Amino acid sequence: MNWRTAPFVLQAASISLLLAGNAFAADLIEVWQAAKVHDPEYLAAQSDRSAGEARRNMGEALLRPSVSLVGSAGLVKQSSAITGAQFSAPGLGTVNNANFNTSINSGTQTKLAIQATQPLYDRELSAQKNQLQLSAEIADMGMVAADRALILRVAENYFAAAKTQAIINLLLEQQNAVSNTYAEIGRRQHLGDASKIDLQLTAEQVEAIKAKLLNAQLAYQNDSLALTELTGQNIAVNALGEDFNSAEVPAGDASAWISKAKQQNQQLKLLALQEQVRSSEIDKYGSALSPKLNLIAQVAREQASGSGAYGSASNTAANNLIGIQLSVPLTDGYRSAKKDEAFHLAEKSKREYERASLDIEKQVSSTWLALGTGKARIESLARIVALSKGRLIATERSHRQGSRTTLELLGAQSDYVSSRLVLLEEQVNFILNRTRLAAMAGEISDQDLILANRFVAKN
């Protein structure tokens, strides 16, 4: 083992430890299941859905009877004067034009009342109920969106790590080949059959690959960290399968995908619900005269006591009431301004929906085209890889015979690895584009992970 091959062996060992370590080997489905119980974004959506259910209950309660207990206590100053009254009492007869005067200059007053209210007609409360119901629907839909977004994030993060792992393996293969070439040229130079320049060219290539490996190693650490953040576990992804077959993935029809997206896309559904919420705000303040009609029942007792100009005084009143209360606002500039604001915000929501709809259609079309042409590109790139491998084998043979230069051999080795990297990139993009298309169409599910899992080797 010389000074060039020794670093390769040590580095290969360290990278193998990095990829293995104490990591938990998992496929896409296992990573998804782990993420569902750990990912903070997904768990936050669950909490928001629970809050939405509470808002739904709040909306239902708005138009149900409400009961309140009212109590008060404080200091009071009170006076009353009655003239021209008729007074009568047993044994005293009847007295006309009687006067009654009482006063409390410094006393106390207490009040206790129980009141029940049943809204009969209240435009504002009805609009609030509708808004709370819509808000609950938004939370439910947000949970569905979070579930589907998690599937896509799991796929993207998993294949990012799998791709980086495959790049590391390709670079290790290249480093092994170049290191062997370096060792061979060293032996040939010792025999006087190779130049010092050839040895220097090969040494430069060894160092260049080493730098690429360090970058790939850093990228894999970042990809692994992203999976750990999703799952809370140290995940070791399975390698990409060698028997990649893009024919297993149907591209479908572009117009069908666009139609599904316009009907099922979660972003569009959420924007549509937000538009309804803002339209409901117009109903809430839609009239300057918005009467409120309530059925009320009240039991109240009020007492004031103290001393005044006529001595000690006490006044107790009991009030039992059942009836209808009508409230009509006469002037309210605030309500009018709120109506104008709600109208313009609703118009804004319409424009946002239209803009998002156009964006989704464009994204679906672009992704479908990439998916459709991806198969042809993968087939073409696979042929390029086969041709590059054949050229490399021929160049290696000719180099040993002395009819090809070291520069040509290093170029053939580099071209072969580069062609495999391009094919790898295209294969991963193909898998993810199919998953993204399902996400934009609003129908992504665990079945899409099962489909993508076909391209992952089983440990």
C-alpha positions as CSV (number, residue, x, y, z in Angstrom):
1,M,0.0,0.0,0.0
2,N,1.6,3.3,-1.1
3,W,0.9,6.9,-0.1
4,R,-1.7,7.3,-2.8
5,T,-3.8,4.1,-2.2
6,A,-3.6,4.3,1.6
7,P,-5.8,7.4,1.9
8,F,-8.4,5.8,-0.4
9,V,-8.7,2.7,1.8
10,L,-9.0,4.8,5.0
11,Q,-11.5,7.2,3.4
12,A,-13.6,4.4,2.0
13,A,-13.7,2.8,5.5
14,S,-14.7,6.1,7.2
15,I,-17.5,6.7,4.6
16,S,-18.8,3.2,5.1
17,L,-19.0,3.9,8.9
18,L,-20.8,7.2,8.2
19,L,-23.4,5.5,6.0
20,A,-23.9,2.7,8.5
21,G,-23.1,3.8,12.0
22,N,-25.9,3.0,14.4
23,A,-28.5,4.1,11.8
24,F,-31.9,2.4,11.3
25,A,-32.2,1.0,7.8
26,A,-35.6,2.0,6.5
27,D,-37.6,2.2,3.2
28,L,-40.0,4.9,2.2
29,I,-43.0,3.5,4.0
30,E,-41.1,3.1,7.3
31,V,-39.7,6.6,7.1
32,W,-43.2,8.0,6.4
33,Q,-44.7,6.1,9.4
34,A,-42.0,7.4,11.7
35,A,-42.4,11.0,10.4
36,K,-46.2,10.9,11.2
37,V,-45.5,10.6,14.9
38,H,-42.5,13.0,15.0
39,D,-42.5,15.7,12.3
40,P,-43.3,19.1,14.1
41,E,-45.0,20.5,11.0
42,Y,-47.4,17.5,10.8
43,L,-48.1,17.5,14.5
44,A,-48.8,21.3,14.4
45,A,-51.5,20.6,11.7
46,Q,-53.1,18.0,14.0
47,S,-53.3,20.6,16.8
48,D,-54.8,23.1,14.3
49,R,-57.4,20.6,13.3
50,S,-58.3,20.1,17.0
51,A,-58.6,23.9,17.3
52,G,-60.8,23.9,14.2
53,E,-63.1,21.4,15.8
54,A,-63.4,23.7,18.8
55,R,-64.3,26.6,16.5
56,R,-67.0,24.4,14.9
57,N,-68.5,23.9,18.4
58,M,-68.2,27.6,19.1
59,G,-70.2,28.3,15.9
60,E,-73.0,25.9,17.0
61,A,-73.1,27.5,20.4
62,L,-73.6,31.0,19.1
63,L,-77.3,30.6,18.3
64,R,-78.1,28.4,21.3
65,P,-79.5,29.9,24.6
66,S,-77.0,31.6,26.9
67,V,-77.4,32.1,30.6
68,S,-75.5,34.6,32.6
69,L,-75.3,35.6,36.3
70,V,-74.8,39.3,37.0
71,G,-73.9,40.6,40.4
72,S,-72.8,44.1,41.5
73,A,-72.1,46.0,44.7
74,G,-71.1,49.6,45.3
75,L,-71.8,53.0,47.0
76,V,-75.0,54.8,46.1
77,K,-76.5,58.2,46.5
78,Q,-80.2,58.1,45.8
79,S,-83.3,60.3,46.4
80,S,-87.0,60.0,45.4
81,A,-90.0,62.3,45.7
82,I,-93.6,61.4,45.1
83,T,-96.4,64.0,45.3
84,G,-100.1,63.8,44.7
85,A,-100.3,60.2,45.8
86,Q,-103.2,58.4,47.5
87,F,-102.3,56.7,50.7
88,S,-104.4,54.2,52.6
89,A,-103.8,51.9,55.5
90,P,-105.9,49.9,57.9
91,G,-107.2,52.1,60.7
92,L,-105.9,55.3,59.1
93,G,-108.3,55.6,56.3
94,T,-107.5,57.1,52.9
95,V,-105.4,60.3,52.4
96,N,-105.3,62.1,49.0
97,N,-102.5,64.3,47.8
98,A,-100.0,62.5,50.0
99,N,-96.2,63.1,49.5
100,F,-93.5,60.5,49.9
101,N,-89.8,61.5,50.2
102,T,-86.8,59.3,50.7
103,S,-83.1,59.9,50.3
104,I,-79.9,58.0,50.8
105,N,-76.8,60.3,50.9
106,S,-74.2,57.6,51.6
107,G,-75.3,54.0,51.3
108,T,-74.7,50.7,49.6
109,Q,-76.4,49.0,46.7
110,T,-76.3,45.4,45.6
111,K,-77.8,43.7,42.6
112,L,-78.1,40.0,41.6
113,A,-79.7,38.9,38.4
114,I,-79.9,35.7,36.3
115,Q,-80.6,36.3,32.6
116,A,-81.2,33.9,29.7
117,T,-81.0,35.0,26.1
118,Q,-82.1,33.1,23.0
119,P,-81.2,34.8,19.7
120,L,-84.2,34.8,17.3
121,Y,-82.7,36.9,14.5
122,D,-79.1,38.2,14.5
123,R,-77.4,38.6,11.1
124,E,-74.0,39.2,12.7
125,L,-74.2,36.1,14.9
126,S,-75.3,34.0,11.9
127,A,-72.4,35.3,9.8
128,Q,-70.0,34.6,12.7
129,K,-71.3,31.0,13.0
130,N,-70.8,30.5,9.2
131,Q,-67.2,31.9,9.5
132,L,-66.4,29.6,12.4
133,Q,-67.8,26.6,10.4
134,L,-65.7,27.6,7.4
135,S,-62.6,28.1,9.7
136,A,-63.1,24.5,11.0
137,E,-63.3,23.2,7.4
138,I,-60.1,25.1,6.6
139,A,-58.4,23.3,9.6
140,D,-59.7,19.9,8.4
141,M,-58.5,20.6,4.9
142,G,-55.2,21.9,6.3
143,M,-54.7,18.5,8.0
144,V,-55.4,16.7,4.7
145,A,-52.9,19.1,3.0
146,A,-50.3,18.4,5.8
147,D,-50.7,14.7,5.4
148,R,-50.1,14.9,1.6
149,A,-47.3,17.4,2.0
150,L,-45.6,15.0,4.4
151,I,-45.7,12.2,1.9
152,L,-44.0,14.4,-0.7
153,R,-41.4,15.7,1.8
154,V,-40.6,12.1,2.9
155,A,-40.1,11.1,-0.8
156,E,-38.0,14.2,-1.6
157,N,-35.8,13.9,1.4
158,Y,-35.4,10.1,1.1
159,F,-34.4,10.1,-2.5
160,A,-32.1,13.1,-1.9
161,A,-30.2,11.0,0.6
162,A,-30.3,7.9,-1.6
163,K,-29.0,9.9,-4.6
164,T,-26.1,11.3,-2.5
165,Q,-25.3,7.8,-1.2
166,A,-25.2,6.5,-4.8
167,I,-22.9,9.4,-5.8
168,I,-20.5,8.5,-3.0
169,N,-20.5,4.9,-4.2
170,L,-19.8,6.0,-7.8
171,L,-17.0,8.3,-6.7
172,L,-15.5,5.5,-4.6
173,E,-15.5,3.3,-7.6
174,Q,-13.8,6.0,-9.7
175,Q,-11.3,6.6,-6.9
176,N,-10.5,3.0,-6.8
177,A,-10.0,2.8,-10.6
178,V,-7.8,5.9,-10.6
179,S,-5.8,4.7,-7.6
180,N,-5.1,1.4,-9.4
181,T,-4.1,3.4,-12.5
182,Y,-1.7,5.5,-10.4
183,A,-0.2,2.3,-8.9
184,E,0.2,0.8,-12.4
185,I,1.9,3.9,-13.8
186,G,4.2,4.0,-10.8
187,R,5.3,0.5,-11.5
188,R,5.8,1.3,-15.2
189,Q,7.7,4.5,-14.4
190,H,10.0,2.4,-12.2
191,L,10.6,0.2,-15.2
192,G,11.1,3.2,-17.5
193,D,7.8,2.6,-19.4
194,A,5.9,5.7,-18.1
195,S,6.6,9.4,-17.8
196,K,6.6,11.5,-14.7
197,I,3.8,13.7,-16.3
198,D,1.5,10.7,-16.5
199,L,2.1,10.0,-12.8
200,Q,1.4,13.7,-12.0
201,L,-1.8,13.7,-14.1
202,T,-3.1,10.6,-12.2
203,A,-2.2,12.1,-8.8
204,E,-4.1,15.3,-9.7
205,Q,-7.2,13.1,-10.5
206,V,-6.9,11.3,-7.2
207,E,-6.9,14.6,-5.3
208,A,-9.8,15.9,-7.4
209,I,-11.9,12.8,-6.7
210,K,-11.0,13.1,-3.0
211,A,-12.4,16.7,-2.9
212,K,-15.6,15.5,-4.6
213,L,-16.0,12.8,-2.1
214,L,-15.7,15.2,0.8
215,N,-18.4,17.4,-0.8
216,A,-20.6,14.4,-1.3
217,Q,-20.0,13.3,2.3
218,L,-21.1,16.7,3.6
219,A,-24.2,16.6,1.4
220,Y,-25.1,13.1,2.8
221,Q,-24.7,14.4,6.3
222,N,-27.2,17.2,5.5
223,D,-29.6,14.8,3.8
224,S,-29.4,12.5,6.8
225,L,-30.1,15.4,9.2
226,A,-33.2,16.3,7.2
227,L,-34.5,12.7,7.6
228,T,-33.7,12.8,11.3
229,E,-35.6,16.1,11.7
230,L,-38.6,14.4,10.0
231,T,-38.5,11.1,12.0
232,G,-36.5,11.7,15.1
233,Q,-34.4,8.7,14.2
234,N,-31.0,8.1,12.6
235,I,-32.1,6.8,9.2
236,A,-30.0,4.8,6.8
237,V,-31.7,4.8,3.4
238,N,-31.7,1.8,1.2
239,A,-29.7,2.0,-2.0
240,L,-31.4,2.8,-5.3
241,G,-32.4,-0.4,-7.2
242,E,-30.2,-1.5,-10.1
243,D,-33.1,-2.7,-12.2
244,F,-34.7,0.7,-12.7
245,N,-37.7,0.4,-15.0
246,S,-39.4,3.7,-15.9
247,A,-42.1,1.8,-17.8
248,E,-43.6,0.8,-14.4
249,V,-44.8,4.4,-13.9
250,P,-47.7,5.6,-16.1
251,A,-47.5,9.3,-17.1
252,G,-51.3,9.6,-17.8
253,D,-52.9,12.4,-19.8
254,A,-52.0,16.0,-19.2
255,S,-55.6,17.3,-19.5
256,A,-56.7,14.7,-16.9
257,W,-54.0,15.8,-14.5
258,I,-54.9,19.4,-14.9
259,S,-58.6,18.7,-14.4
260,K,-57.9,16.8,-11.2
261,A,-55.6,19.6,-9.9
262,K,-58.3,22.2,-10.5
263,Q,-60.9,20.1,-8.6
264,Q,-58.7,18.5,-5.9
265,N,-55.6,20.6,-5.3
266,Q,-55.4,21.5,-1.6
267,Q,-54.0,25.0,-2.1
268,L,-56.9,25.9,-4.4
269,K,-59.4,24.4,-2.0
270,L,-58.0,26.4,0.9
271,L,-58.1,29.6,-1.2
272,A,-61.7,28.9,-2.2
273,L,-62.7,28.5,1.5
274,Q,-60.8,31.7,2.4
275,E,-62.8,33.5,-0.2
276,Q,-66.0,32.2,1.4
277,V,-64.9,33.4,4.8
278,R,-64.3,36.9,3.4
279,S,-67.6,36.9,1.5
280,S,-69.3,35.9,4.8
281,E,-67.8,39.1,6.3
282,I,-69.8,41.1,3.8
283,D,-73.0,39.4,5.0
284,K,-72.0,40.2,8.6
285,Y,-71.9,44.0,7.9
286,G,-74.1,44.0,4.8
287,S,-76.7,46.4,6.1
288,A,-76.5,49.6,8.0
289,L,-79.7,48.5,9.7
290,S,-79.0,45.0,11.1
291,P,-81.6,44.4,13.8
292,K,-81.1,41.9,16.6
293,L,-84.1,40.1,18.0
294,N,-83.6,38.1,21.2
295,L,-85.9,36.2,23.5
296,I,-84.9,37.1,27.1
297,A,-85.9,35.9,30.5
298,Q,-84.6,37.6,33.7
299,V,-84.9,37.2,37.4
300,A,-83.3,40.2,39.3
301,R,-83.2,41.6,42.8
302,E,-81.8,45.1,43.6
303,Q,-81.4,46.6,47.1
304,A,-80.2,50.0,48.3
305,S,-79.9,51.0,52.0
306,G,-78.4,53.8,54.0
307,S,-79.3,57.1,55.7
308,G,-80.4,60.4,54.2
309,A,-82.2,63.7,54.9
310,Y,-85.2,61.8,56.3
311,G,-83.4,59.2,58.4
312,S,-82.6,55.6,57.6
313,A,-83.9,54.4,54.2
314,S,-84.0,51.1,52.3
315,N,-85.2,50.4,48.8
316,T,-85.7,46.8,47.5
317,A,-86.9,45.9,44.0
318,A,-87.5,42.5,42.5
319,N,-87.8,42.1,38.7
320,N,-89.0,39.0,36.9
321,L,-89.1,39.5,33.1
322,I,-89.8,37.3,30.0
323,G,-90.1,38.9,26.7
324,I,-88.6,40.0,23.4
325,Q,-85.8,42.5,23.0
326,L,-85.2,44.3,19.7
327,S,-82.1,46.3,18.9
328,V,-81.6,48.3,15.8
329,P,-78.5,50.4,15.1
330,L,-79.4,53.7,13.6
331,T,-76.0,55.1,12.6
332,D,-72.7,53.2,12.4
333,G,-69.9,54.4,10.2
334,Y,-67.7,51.6,11.5
335,R,-70.0,48.9,10.1
336,S,-70.1,50.6,6.7
337,A,-66.3,50.8,6.6
338,K,-66.1,47.2,7.6
339,K,-68.4,46.2,4.8
340,D,-66.3,48.1,2.3
341,E,-63.1,46.4,3.7
342,A,-64.8,43.0,3.5
343,F,-65.8,43.5,-0.1
344,H,-62.3,44.5,-1.3
345,L,-60.7,41.6,0.6
346,A,-63.2,39.2,-1.0
347,E,-62.2,40.6,-4.4
348,K,-58.6,40.1,-3.5
349,S,-59.3,36.5,-2.6
350,K,-60.9,35.9,-6.0
351,R,-57.8,37.2,-7.8
352,E,-55.5,35.1,-5.6
353,Y,-57.5,32.0,-6.5
354,E,-57.4,32.8,-10.2
355,R,-53.6,33.4,-10.0
356,A,-53.0,30.2,-8.0
357,S,-55.2,28.3,-10.5
358,L,-53.1,29.5,-13.4
359,D,-49.9,28.7,-11.5
360,I,-51.0,25.2,-10.6
361,E,-52.0,24.5,-14.3
362,K,-48.6,25.7,-15.4
363,Q,-46.8,23.6,-12.8
364,V,-48.8,20.5,-13.7
365,S,-48.2,20.9,-17.4
366,S,-44.5,21.4,-16.8
367,T,-44.1,18.4,-14.5
368,W,-46.1,16.2,-16.8
369,L,-43.9,17.1,-19.7
370,A,-40.8,16.4,-17.6
371,L,-42.3,13.0,-16.6
372,G,-43.3,12.1,-20.2
373,T,-39.9,13.0,-21.7
374,G,-38.1,11.5,-18.7
375,K,-38.6,8.0,-20.0
376,A,-37.0,8.8,-23.3
377,R,-34.1,10.6,-21.6
378,I,-33.5,7.7,-19.2
379,E,-33.4,5.2,-22.1
380,S,-31.0,7.5,-24.0
381,L,-28.8,8.1,-21.0
382,A,-28.7,4.4,-20.3
383,R,-27.4,3.8,-23.8
384,I,-24.8,6.5,-23.3
385,V,-23.6,4.8,-20.0
386,A,-23.3,1.5,-21.9
387,L,-21.3,3.1,-24.7
388,S,-19.1,5.0,-22.2
389,K,-18.4,1.8,-20.4
390,G,-17.4,0.1,-23.6
391,R,-15.1,3.0,-24.5
392,L,-13.6,2.8,-21.0
393,I,-12.9,-0.9,-21.3
394,A,-11.3,-0.4,-24.7
395,T,-9.2,2.5,-23.5
396,E,-8.0,0.6,-20.5
397,R,-6.9,-2.3,-22.8
398,S,-5.2,0.1,-25.2
399,H,-3.5,2.0,-22.4
400,R,-2.0,-1.2,-21.1
401,Q,-0.7,-1.9,-24.7
402,G,0.7,1.6,-24.9
403,S,-1.6,2.8,-27.8
404,R,-3.6,5.2,-25.6
405,T,-2.3,8.0,-23.3
406,T,-2.9,8.3,-19.6
407,L,-4.8,11.5,-20.3
408,E,-7.2,9.5,-22.5
409,L,-7.6,6.8,-19.9
410,L,-8.4,9.4,-17.1
411,G,-10.9,11.1,-19.5
412,A,-12.6,7.8,-20.2
413,Q,-12.9,7.0,-16.5
414,S,-14.3,10.5,-15.8
415,D,-16.7,10.3,-18.7
416,Y,-18.1,7.0,-17.6
417,V,-18.7,8.2,-14.0
418,S,-20.2,11.4,-15.3
419,S,-22.6,9.6,-17.5
420,R,-23.7,7.4,-14.6
421,L,-24.2,10.5,-12.5
422,V,-26.4,12.1,-15.1
423,L,-28.5,9.0,-15.5
424,L,-28.8,8.8,-11.7
425,E,-30.0,12.4,-11.5
426,E,-32.6,11.7,-14.2
427,Q,-33.9,8.6,-12.6
428,V,-34.4,10.3,-9.2
429,N,-36.1,13.3,-10.9
430,F,-38.4,10.9,-12.8
431,I,-39.5,9.2,-9.5
432,L,-40.1,12.5,-7.8
433,N,-41.9,14.1,-10.7
434,R,-44.5,11.4,-10.6
435,T,-44.9,11.9,-6.9
436,R,-45.1,15.7,-7.3
437,L,-47.7,15.3,-10.1
438,A,-49.9,13.3,-7.7
439,A,-49.4,15.9,-5.0
440,M,-50.5,18.8,-7.3
441,A,-53.5,16.8,-8.5
442,G,-54.5,16.4,-4.9
443,E,-54.5,12.6,-4.9
444,I,-51.1,11.7,-3.4
445,S,-51.3,8.9,-0.9
446,D,-49.3,6.1,0.6
447,Q,-49.8,4.3,-2.7
448,D,-47.5,6.8,-4.4
449,L,-44.9,5.9,-1.8
450,I,-45.4,2.2,-2.5
451,L,-44.9,3.0,-6.2
452,A,-41.8,5.0,-5.5
453,N,-40.5,2.2,-3.2
454,R,-40.2,-0.1,-6.2
455,F,-37.1,1.8,-7.2
456,V,-35.4,1.2,-3.8
457,A,-33.4,-2.0,-3.2
458,K,-34.6,-4.2,-0.4
459,N,-32.1,-4.8,2.4
